[in-house]
């Protein structure tokens, strides 16, 4: 189990075939370039390893001046996932509350994609 604050690319970029499973939640859209995160996730998994993902594609850098942001649609992300070599075993759209108080009238709800992807053996 590993959870670490910091630059995902720097921390996990050199961990080739170290993990049986990687779980990302409300995460992949935090990248400047989502394809870099996907490549690192793929490379970090052992053959037969599984990646579980849940989250929207909000792209945190989208409206920041002087910040690069590669903003792919889910359909485009799906193509990249396949091109890397992943097999998508499950895919479903779900509505998720990100932050909220059940007693409040304010709730942040996102349409998210939940995927299970496997790196071939």
HELIX and SHEET records of a PDB file:
HELIX    1   1 UNK A    8  UNK A   12  1                                   5    
HELIX    2   2 UNK A   28  UNK A   30  5                                   3    
HELIX    3   3 UNK A   34  UNK A   44  1                                  11    
HELIX    4   4 UNK A   74  UNK A   84  1                                  11    
SHEET    1   A 4 UNK A  19  UNK A  25  0                                        
SHEET    2   A 4 UNK A  45  UNK A  55  1                                        
SHEET    3   A 4 UNK A 107  UNK A 119 -1                                        
SHEET    4   A 4 UNK A  86  UNK A 100 -1                                        
END                                                                             
